[in-house]
């Protein structure tokens, strides 16, 4: 049984679409992870600064 050529194009399009969806999803996850790490570092820095401010305030009192 021979299939029309357009069927092959549809199957190829589905395969390419699936590959691109997986690739984009992986890139988005990596970007999101980088953003989360950056935000976490900023939070830790703010906490350390606040800790130093409190420590200095106690020393002055």
N, CA, C and O atoms as a GROMACS GRO file, in nm:
protein
  244
    1UNK      N    1   0.086  -0.118   0.000
    1UNK     CA    2   0.000   0.000   0.000
    1UNK      C    3   0.090   0.125   0.000
    1UNK      O    4   0.179   0.139   0.085
    2UNK      N    5   0.066   0.210  -0.094
    2UNK     CA    6   0.146   0.330  -0.109
    2UNK      C    7   0.068   0.449  -0.054
    2UNK      O    8  -0.049   0.468  -0.086
    3UNK      N    9   0.135   0.527   0.028
    3UNK     CA   10   0.071   0.645   0.087
    3UNK      C   11   0.101   0.768   0.003
    3UNK      O   12   0.208   0.777  -0.058
    4UNK      N   13   0.009   0.863  -0.001
    4UNK     CA   14   0.036   0.987  -0.074
    4UNK      C   15   0.152   1.063  -0.009
    4UNK      O   16   0.176   1.051   0.111
    5UNK      N   17   0.223   1.138  -0.088
    5UNK     CA   18   0.341   1.211  -0.041
    5UNK      C   19   0.306   1.310   0.069
    5UNK      O   20   0.389   1.334   0.157
    6UNK      N   21   0.187   1.368   0.067
    6UNK     CA   22   0.152   1.468   0.168
    6UNK      C   23   0.143   1.406   0.306
    6UNK      O   24   0.162   1.476   0.406
    7UNK      N   25   0.115   1.277   0.315
    7UNK     CA   26   0.110   1.207   0.444
    7UNK      C   27   0.250   1.209   0.508
    7UNK      O   28   0.263   1.231   0.628
    8UNK      N   29   0.353   1.186   0.426
    8UNK     CA   30   0.490   1.190   0.477
    8UNK      C   31   0.526   1.330   0.529
    8UNK      O   32   0.593   1.344   0.631
    9UNK      N   33   0.480   1.432   0.457
    9UNK     CA   34   0.505   1.569   0.501
    9UNK      C   35   0.434   1.598   0.634
    9UNK      O   36   0.490   1.666   0.720
   10UNK      N   37   0.314   1.548   0.650
   10UNK     CA   38   0.240   1.568   0.775
   10UNK      C   39   0.313   1.499   0.890
   10UNK      O   40   0.327   1.556   0.998
   11UNK      N   41   0.357   1.377   0.868
   11UNK     CA   42   0.430   1.303   0.972
   11UNK      C   43   0.560   1.374   1.007
   11UNK      O   44   0.596   1.384   1.124
   12UNK      N   45   0.632   1.422   0.906
   12UNK     CA   46   0.757   1.496   0.930
   12UNK      C   47   0.728   1.624   1.008
   12UNK      O   48   0.803   1.660   1.099
   13UNK      N   49   0.621   1.693   0.973
   13UNK     CA   50   0.583   1.815   1.045
   13UNK      C   51   0.551   1.788   1.191
   13UNK      O   52   0.589   1.866   1.278
   14UNK      N   53   0.483   1.680   1.218
   14UNK     CA   54   0.451   1.643   1.356
   14UNK      C   55   0.579   1.613   1.433
   14UNK      O   56   0.594   1.656   1.548
   15UNK      N   57   0.671   1.540   1.371
   15UNK     CA   58   0.796   1.505   1.438
   15UNK      C   59   0.878   1.631   1.466
   15UNK      O   60   0.932   1.646   1.576
   16UNK      N   61   0.889   1.722   1.370
   16UNK     CA   62   0.964   1.846   1.390
   16UNK      C   63   0.898   1.930   1.499
   16UNK      O   64   0.967   1.990   1.582
   17UNK      N   65   0.767   1.936   1.497
   17UNK     CA   66   0.694   2.013   1.599
   17UNK      C   67   0.718   1.956   1.739
   17UNK      O   68   0.738   2.032   1.834
   18UNK      N   69   0.717   1.826   1.752
   18UNK     CA   70   0.742   1.763   1.882
   18UNK      C   71   0.885   1.791   1.928
   18UNK      O   72   0.906   1.821   2.045
   19UNK      N   73   0.981   1.783   1.838
   19UNK     CA   74   1.120   1.811   1.872
   19UNK      C   75   1.135   1.955   1.920
   19UNK      O   76   1.201   1.981   2.021
   20UNK      N   77   1.075   2.049   1.849
   20UNK     CA   78   1.085   2.191   1.886
   20UNK      C   79   1.016   2.217   2.020
   20UNK      O   80   1.065   2.299   2.099
   21UNK      N   81   0.906   2.150   2.047
   21UNK     CA   82   0.837   2.168   2.174
   21UNK      C   83   0.925   2.121   2.290
   21UNK      O   84   0.933   2.188   2.393
   22UNK      N   85   0.989   2.008   2.273
   22UNK     CA   86   1.078   1.955   2.378
   22UNK      C   87   1.197   2.048   2.397
   22UNK      O   88   1.236   2.077   2.510
   23UNK      N   89   1.256   2.093   2.288
   23UNK     CA   90   1.372   2.182   2.294
   23UNK      C   91   1.336   2.314   2.364
   23UNK      O   92   1.410   2.359   2.451
   24UNK      N   93   1.224   2.373   2.328
   24UNK     CA   94   1.180   2.499   2.389
   24UNK      C   95   1.150   2.481   2.537
   24UNK      O   96   1.183   2.567   2.619
   25UNK      N   97   1.087   2.371   2.570
   25UNK     CA   98   1.056   2.342   2.710
   25UNK      C   99   1.183   2.331   2.794
   25UNK      O  100   1.189   2.384   2.904
   26UNK      N  101   1.283   2.263   2.742
   26UNK     CA  102   1.410   2.247   2.812
   26UNK      C  103   1.478   2.383   2.832
   26UNK      O  104   1.530   2.410   2.939
   27UNK      N  105   1.478   2.467   2.729
   27UNK     CA  106   1.539   2.600   2.738
   27UNK      C  107   1.466   2.686   2.842
   27UNK      O  108   1.529   2.756   2.921
   28UNK      N  109   1.333   2.679   2.840
   28UNK     CA  110   1.255   2.756   2.938
   28UNK      C  111   1.286   2.713   3.081
   28UNK      O  112   1.299   2.796   3.170
   29UNK      N  113   1.297   2.582   3.102
   29UNK     CA  114   1.330   2.531   3.235
   29UNK      C  115   1.466   2.580   3.281
   29UNK      O  116   1.483   2.617   3.398
   30UNK      N  117   1.564   2.581   3.191
   30UNK     CA  118   1.697   2.627   3.226
   30UNK      C  119   1.696   2.776   3.261
   30UNK      O  120   1.759   2.817   3.358
   31UNK      N  121   1.625   2.855   3.181
   31UNK     CA  122   1.616   2.998   3.210
   31UNK      C  123   1.547   3.024   3.343
   31UNK      O  124   1.588   3.110   3.420
   32UNK      N  125   1.442   2.949   3.369
   32UNK     CA  126   1.369   2.965   3.494
   32UNK      C  127   1.457   2.927   3.613
   32UNK      O  128   1.454   2.993   3.717
   33UNK      N  129   1.535   2.822   3.598
   33UNK     CA  130   1.625   2.779   3.706
   33UNK      C  131   1.731   2.886   3.733
   33UNK      O  132   1.763   2.914   3.849
   34UNK      N  133   1.785   2.944   3.627
   34UNK     CA  134   1.884   3.051   3.644
   34UNK      C  135   1.822   3.170   3.717
   34UNK      O  136   1.884   3.229   3.805
   35UNK      N  137   1.698   3.205   3.680
   35UNK     CA  138   1.630   3.318   3.744
   35UNK      C  139   1.606   3.288   3.892
   35UNK      O  140   1.625   3.376   3.976
   36UNK      N  141   1.564   3.167   3.923
   36UNK     CA  142   1.539   3.129   4.062
   36UNK      C  143   1.667   3.137   4.144
   36UNK      O  144   1.667   3.186   4.256
   37UNK      N  145   1.778   3.088   4.086
   37UNK     CA  146   1.905   3.094   4.157
   37UNK      C  147   1.948   3.238   4.181
   37UNK      O  148   1.997   3.271   4.290
   38UNK      N  149   1.930   3.324   4.082
   38UNK     CA  150   1.967   3.465   4.096
   38UNK      C  151   1.884   3.533   4.205
   38UNK      O  152   1.937   3.606   4.288
   39UNK      N  153   1.755   3.507   4.204
   39UNK     CA  154   1.667   3.565   4.305
   39UNK      C  155   1.703   3.514   4.445
   39UNK      O  156   1.698   3.589   4.542
   40UNK      N  157   1.739   3.387   4.454
   40UNK     CA  158   1.778   3.329   4.582
   40UNK      C  159   1.905   3.393   4.635
   40UNK      O  160   1.915   3.422   4.755
   41UNK      N  161   2.000   3.416   4.547
   41UNK     CA  162   2.124   3.481   4.589
   41UNK      C  163   2.097   3.624   4.638
   41UNK      O  164   2.153   3.667   4.739
   42UNK      N  165   2.010   3.696   4.568
   42UNK     CA  166   1.975   3.832   4.610
   42UNK      C  167   1.906   3.830   4.747
   42UNK      O  168   1.932   3.916   4.831
   43UNK      N  169   1.821   3.732   4.769
   43UNK     CA  170   1.750   3.721   4.897
   43UNK      C  171   1.850   3.695   5.010
   43UNK      O  172   1.842   3.756   5.116
   44UNK      N  173   1.943   3.604   4.984
   44UNK     CA  174   2.044   3.572   5.087
   44UNK      C  175   2.129   3.696   5.116
   44UNK      O  176   2.161   3.722   5.232
   45UNK      N  177   2.166   3.770   5.013
   45UNK     CA  178   2.244   3.892   5.035
   45UNK      C  179   2.167   3.992   5.121
   45UNK      O  180   2.224   4.053   5.212
   46UNK      N  181   2.038   4.010   5.093
   46UNK     CA  182   1.957   4.102   5.173
   46UNK      C  183   1.947   4.055   5.317
   46UNK      O  184   1.952   4.136   5.410
   47UNK      N  185   1.933   3.925   5.337
   47UNK     CA  186   1.926   3.871   5.473
   47UNK      C  187   2.057   3.896   5.548
   47UNK      O  188   2.055   3.932   5.666
   48UNK      N  189   2.170   3.878   5.480
   48UNK     CA  190   2.300   3.901   5.544
   48UNK      C  191   2.319   4.049   5.577
   48UNK      O  192   2.373   4.083   5.682
   49UNK      N  193   2.275   4.138   5.487
   49UNK     CA  194   2.284   4.281   5.514
   49UNK      C  195   2.198   4.320   5.634
   49UNK      O  196   2.241   4.398   5.719
   50UNK      N  197   2.079   4.264   5.642
   50UNK     CA  198   1.990   4.292   5.755
   50UNK      C  199   2.052   4.239   5.884
   50UNK      O  200   2.042   4.304   5.989
   51UNK      N  201   2.114   4.125   5.877
   51UNK     CA  202   2.180   4.066   5.994
   51UNK      C  203   2.292   4.158   6.043
   51UNK      O  204   2.308   4.180   6.163
   52UNK      N  205   2.371   4.211   5.948
   52UNK     CA  206   2.479   4.303   5.984
   52UNK      C  207   2.424   4.432   6.045
   52UNK      O  208   2.480   4.484   6.142
   53UNK      N  209   2.316   4.484   5.990
   53UNK     CA  210   2.255   4.606   6.043
   53UNK      C  211   2.209   4.584   6.188
   53UNK      O  212   2.231   4.669   6.274
   54UNK      N  213   2.147   4.470   6.213
   54UNK     CA  214   2.100   4.439   6.348
   54UNK      C  215   2.219   4.423   6.444
   54UNK      O  216   2.214   4.466   6.559
   55UNK      N  217   2.324   4.359   6.394
   55UNK     CA  218   2.444   4.338   6.476
   55UNK      C  219   2.507   4.473   6.510
   55UNK      O  220   2.548   4.494   6.624
   56UNK      N  221   2.515   4.564   6.416
   56UNK     CA  222   2.570   4.697   6.440
   56UNK      C  223   2.481   4.778   6.533
   56UNK      O  224   2.530   4.852   6.618
   57UNK      N  225   2.350   4.764   6.518
   57UNK     CA  226   2.257   4.835   6.605
   57UNK      C  227   2.271   4.788   6.751
   57UNK      O  228   2.260   4.868   6.843
   58UNK      N  229   2.295   4.660   6.771
   58UNK     CA  230   2.313   4.606   6.906
   58UNK      C  231   2.445   4.657   6.967
   58UNK      O  232   2.452   4.685   7.087
   59UNK      N  233   2.548   4.667   6.884
   59UNK     CA  234   2.677   4.715   6.933
   59UNK      C  235   2.670   4.860   6.973
   59UNK      O  236   2.737   4.899   7.068
   60UNK      N  237   2.592   4.942   6.903
   60UNK     CA  238   2.579   5.084   6.933
   60UNK      C  239   2.500   5.105   7.062
   60UNK      O  240   2.530   5.196   7.140
   61UNK      N  241   2.401   5.022   7.084
   61UNK     CA  242   2.314   5.039   7.202
   61UNK      C  243   2.381   5.006   7.330
   61UNK      O  244   2.320   5.016   7.436
   0.00000   0.00000   0.00000
